[in-house]
Amino acid sequence: MKTTEQSAGLDGGAHLQNRIMDCLTSICGTNEVRSNPDLGVYECQIMDSMKTVELILAIEEQFGLYISPAELDRQLWATPRKIIADINGRLAS
């Protein structure tokens, strides 16, 4: 089933990236994730398991995309750039 994002053709665009970054910035409480998309969010202790769950819930609310915490590979979400790529890939499926 296509999401609103896919139907609007925004799944790879800047609009999608900005919305994900807005969620990530809000949950992490720092603009550093926006200014450094290759920042190791777990390595730098900006994200932890609770914030990961918060981000999963925000993604589900914003995009209608369900991500099971059990299926999440932290390596796929190691940096803001990787988080955006993973969510974009899931939306495209």
Backbone torsions as a table, in degrees:
resi	resn	phi	psi	omega
1	MET	NA	130.4	-179.8
2	LYS	-77.6	141.0	175.9
3	THR	-86.9	171.3	176.7
4	THR	-59.0	-38.6	-179.9
5	GLU	-60.8	-44.5	-178.5
6	GLN	-68.2	-42.4	-179.5
7	SER	-61.1	-34.4	-179.2
8	ALA	-82.8	-4.2	179.5
9	GLY	74.3	24.8	-175.9
10	LEU	-103.3	7.0	-171.2
11	ASP	-66.1	-19.2	179.1
12	GLY	-117.1	3.7	-171.2
13	GLY	-91.5	175.8	-179.6
14	ALA	-63.7	-31.9	179.6
15	HIS	-60.8	-46.2	177.6
16	LEU	-62.0	-47.5	-179.9
17	GLN	-58.2	-43.9	179.7
18	ASN	-64.1	-39.7	179.3
19	ARG	-66.1	-40.7	177.3
20	ILE	-65.8	-43.0	179.1
21	MET	-64.0	-36.0	176.2
22	ASP	-60.5	-45.7	178.1
23	CYS	-61.2	-48.6	-176.9
24	LEU	-63.8	-44.4	179.2
25	THR	-62.0	-42.9	179.8
26	SER	-64.0	-46.4	-177.1
27	ILE	-70.0	-40.0	-178.9
28	CYS	-78.0	-23.0	179.2
29	GLY	73.8	24.2	179.1
30	THR	-150.7	143.7	175.1
31	ASN	-79.9	-6.2	-179.3
32	GLU	-58.5	-33.1	179.2
33	VAL	-67.1	-29.1	178.5
34	ARG	-79.4	-40.6	-176.6
35	SER	-78.9	-20.6	179.6
36	ASN	-131.7	85.9	-175.5
37	PRO	-67.6	-8.5	177.6
38	ASP	-105.4	13.9	178.6
39	LEU	-67.2	130.1	176.7
40	GLY	-74.8	97.4	-171.8
41	VAL	-68.1	-31.8	176.6
42	TYR	-83.4	-40.8	179.7
43	GLU	-59.6	-39.5	-179.9
44	CYS	-88.8	3.6	179.2
45	GLN	59.3	34.1	174.0
46	ILE	-83.8	-34.0	176.3
47	MET	-114.7	144.4	172.0
48	ASP	-135.4	-173.2	-175.2
49	SER	-63.9	-37.2	179.5
50	MET	-67.4	-43.1	178.9
51	LYS	-67.9	-31.4	176.2
52	THR	-63.3	-44.5	178.0
53	VAL	-63.8	-40.8	176.9
54	GLU	-59.4	-42.4	179.9
55	LEU	-67.3	-40.9	177.0
56	ILE	-58.0	-44.8	179.6
57	LEU	-66.4	-39.2	178.2
58	ALA	-65.2	-39.7	178.4
59	ILE	-64.8	-41.7	178.5
60	GLU	-63.0	-42.6	-179.7
61	GLU	-67.4	-44.1	-176.6
62	GLN	-73.0	-38.9	-170.1
63	PHE	-120.0	-4.7	-177.8
64	GLY	69.3	23.6	-176.8
65	LEU	-104.5	115.0	178.2
66	TYR	-86.7	127.2	174.8
67	ILE	-124.7	120.1	177.7
68	SER	-75.3	128.5	176.9
69	PRO	-57.0	-30.8	-179.3
70	ALA	-68.1	-28.3	-177.7
71	GLU	-93.9	-3.4	-176.6
72	LEU	-78.0	127.7	175.5
73	ASP	-98.7	116.9	-177.7
74	ARG	-57.8	-29.2	177.9
75	GLN	-63.8	-31.3	177.7
76	LEU	-73.0	-18.0	-179.7
77	TRP	-118.8	28.5	-175.3
78	ALA	-70.3	-26.6	-179.2
79	THR	-137.0	160.5	175.7
80	PRO	-55.8	-40.1	179.4
81	ARG	-61.1	-42.1	179.7
82	LYS	-69.0	-36.2	177.7
83	ILE	-62.2	-47.3	179.5
84	ILE	-61.0	-45.1	-179.6
85	ALA	-62.8	-41.5	-180.0
86	ASP	-66.0	-45.8	-179.8
87	ILE	-65.2	-42.5	177.6
88	ASN	-59.5	-43.6	178.7
89	GLY	-63.2	-40.8	179.1
90	ARG	-66.2	-38.7	179.0
91	LEU	-67.6	-32.1	-178.3
92	ALA	-76.2	-19.9	-177.9
93	SER	-70.5	NA	NA
